């Protein structure tokens, strides 16, 4: 694995320079750990060509919001490199988290969204960022030890160089990144995780899509 080469070959926006700069201190360890994983299994998601997919839809200066996810879907043929987004499934089946996200959209936008691929959000300047860019099949958060230092460096860079960005933090894991955005000229929005297993602090009712649109005009549906 040559992670810097992969960035150079797969990222087509000016995020490439940011990623190359941020990855240098972690390059060797990422290369070593990922090479070991790919040598022992093919069950790593998403496809290698989509690992940096979330950075390919807009340039740095066009960022409007960030939605932070933990890691990719760990089911075969689902993950597409954008957090909470996934490829179309049989009978248009939605992953449970995305189903709840769409319920919140319907509550505020009064329109039903069925398309599970959220690349239209990305095209409008939404960084759909998983903090782990790969995952083993059936093992959520299995690659956090590979990606965590590098992804925190990326988050830190964004917090120091971007302004007026809506930072949408859903759940306890995403909210660990809040520390980077405090005392910056960005907007922090926090809510419970959209998982249906979250009953203590329900996501539905958070109003994040409306609140984000107070700052940026984004077509969610």
C-alpha positions in Angstrom: 0.0 0.0 0.0 1.3 3.5 -0.9 -1.3 5.8 0.6 0.3 9.0 -0.7 0.2 7.5 -4.3 -3.5 6.6 -3.8 -4.3 10.2 -2.8 -2.4 11.5 -5.8 -4.2 9.2 -8.2 -7.7 9.2 -6.8 -8.3 12.8 -5.5 -9.1 15.3 -8.2 -9.8 18.4 -6.1 -7.5 20.7 -4.2 -8.2 18.6 -1.1 -5.3 16.6 -2.5 -2.8 19.1 -1.2 -4.4 19.1 2.3 -4.4 15.4 2.5 -0.8 15.0 1.4 0.3 17.5 3.9 -1.7 16.0 6.8 -0.7 12.4 6.1 3.0 12.8 6.1 3.6 12.1 9.8 1.3 9.0 9.6 2.2 7.7 6.1 4.5 4.8 7.1 2.2 3.4 9.8 -0.9 3.6 7.6 1.0 1.9 4.7 2.2 -0.8 7.0 -1.2 -1.5 8.7 -3.2 -1.4 5.5 -0.8 -3.5 3.6 -1.1 -6.1 6.3 -4.9 -6.0 6.1 -5.1 -6.2 2.3 -2.6 -9.1 2.3 -4.9 -11.2 4.5 -8.4 -10.4 3.3 -10.3 -8.9 0.4 -13.2 -8.1 2.7 -12.3 -4.4 3.2 -14.9 -1.7 2.4 -15.3 0.5 0.5 -13.5 -0.3 -2.8 -10.0 1.0 -2.7 -10.9 3.6 -5.4 -13.5 5.1 -3.1 -11.4 5.4 0.1 -11.0 9.2 -0.5 -14.3 9.6 -2.4 -15.7 12.3 0.0 -13.0 14.7 -1.0 -13.8 14.5 -4.8 -16.9 16.6 -5.1 -15.8 20.2 -4.3 -12.7 22.3 -3.6 -11.7 23.3 -0.1 -13.0 26.9 -0.5 -16.5 25.6 -1.4 -17.1 23.7 1.8 -20.5 24.5 3.5 -21.0 21.7 6.0 -19.4 18.6 7.5 -21.3 15.6 8.7 -19.0 13.4 10.8 -19.5 9.6 10.8 -17.6 6.9 12.6 -16.7 4.5 9.8 -18.1 3.0 6.6 -20.9 0.5 6.4 -19.4 -2.9 7.0 -21.8 -4.9 4.8 -20.7 -6.0 1.3 -21.8 -3.8 -1.6 -23.1 -1.0 0.6 -20.3 1.6 1.4 -19.5 4.2 -1.2 -17.0 6.4 0.6 -19.5 9.0 1.9 -20.7 8.8 5.5 -24.3 7.6 6.0 -24.5 7.3 2.2 -24.7 4.0 0.4 -25.2 2.4 -3.0 -28.7 1.4 -4.0 -29.9 -1.8 -2.5 -32.5 -4.4 -3.5 -36.0 -3.0 -3.2 -34.4 0.4 -2.4 -33.7 -0.8 1.1 -32.2 1.8 3.4 -29.7 1.2 6.1 -31.4 1.9 9.5 -29.4 5.1 10.3 -30.2 6.6 6.9 -33.8 5.7 7.3 -34.0 7.9 10.4 -32.1 10.7 8.7 -34.7 10.7 6.0 -37.5 10.7 8.5 -36.0 13.9 9.9 -35.8 15.3 6.4 -39.4 14.5 5.8 -40.4 16.2 9.1 -38.7 19.4 8.1 -38.8 19.4 4.3 -42.2 17.7 3.9 -40.8 15.6 1.1 -39.9 11.9 1.1 -36.3 11.2 0.0 -35.6 7.6 -1.3 -32.2 8.0 -2.9 -29.6 6.4 -0.6 -26.6 7.9 -2.5 -25.9 11.3 -0.9 -23.5 12.4 -3.6 -25.9 15.2 -4.4 -25.2 16.6 -0.9 -21.5 16.3 -1.5 -21.7 18.1 -4.8 -23.2 21.1 -2.9 -20.2 21.4 -0.5 -21.1 18.8 2.2 -18.1 16.9 3.4 -19.5 13.5 4.3 -16.6 12.4 6.4 -16.0 9.1 8.1 -13.3 9.2 10.7 -12.2 5.7 9.5 -12.0 5.5 5.8 -12.0 1.7 5.6 -13.5 -1.1 7.6 -13.4 -4.9 7.7 -16.6 -6.8 6.7 -18.8 -7.3 9.7 -16.5 -5.6 12.1 -17.5 -2.0 12.8 -14.7 0.4 13.8 -12.1 -2.2 13.0 -9.8 0.2 11.3 -10.0 3.1 13.7 -6.5 2.5 14.9 -5.3 2.9 11.3 -7.0 6.2 10.5 -7.7 8.1 13.7 -4.5 10.2 14.0 -4.6 11.2 10.4 -8.3 12.0 10.3 -8.0 14.1 13.4 -5.2 16.0 11.7 -7.5 16.6 8.7 -10.3 17.8 11.1 -7.8 20.1 12.8 -6.7 21.6 9.5 -10.3 22.3 8.5 -11.0 24.0 11.9 -8.0 26.2 11.5 -8.4 27.1 7.8 -12.2 27.2 7.0 -14.9 29.5 8.3 -18.7 29.6 8.4 -19.0 25.8 8.1 -21.9 24.0 9.7 -20.3 21.2 11.7 -23.0 18.5 12.2 -22.1 16.1 15.0 -24.5 13.2 15.5 -23.8 11.0 18.5 -21.1 10.7 21.1 -18.4 9.6 18.7 -18.8 12.5 16.3 -18.9 14.9 19.2 -15.4 14.0 20.2 -14.3 16.2 17.3 -16.1 19.2 18.7 -13.0 20.3 20.6 -11.3 21.3 17.3 -14.1 23.7 16.3 -14.6 25.5 19.6 -13.6 29.2 19.4 -13.5 29.1 15.6 -15.8 31.0 13.2 -17.8 27.9 12.5 -21.3 26.7 13.5 -21.5 23.6 15.7 -24.7 21.5 15.6 -25.0 18.6 18.0 -27.6 15.8 18.1 -28.1 12.2 19.1 -27.0 9.5 16.7 -29.5 8.6 14.0 -29.3 4.9 14.8 -32.7 3.5 15.8 -30.9 1.9 18.8 -30.4 5.4 20.2 -33.5 6.0 22.4 -31.9 8.3 25.0 -31.3 11.3 22.8 -33.3 10.7 19.6 -32.0 12.2 16.3 -35.4 12.9 14.9 -36.5 16.4 15.9 -32.9 17.9 15.9 -33.8 20.3 13.1 -30.2 20.3 11.8 -31.1 20.5 8.1 -33.2 23.6 8.7 -30.5 25.2 11.0 -27.8 24.5 8.4 -29.9 26.2 5.7 -30.0 29.4 7.8 -26.3 29.7 6.8 -26.1 27.8 3.4 -28.7 27.0 0.8 -28.5 23.3 0.4 -31.1 21.2 -1.3 -31.4 18.1 0.9 -34.2 16.3 -1.0 
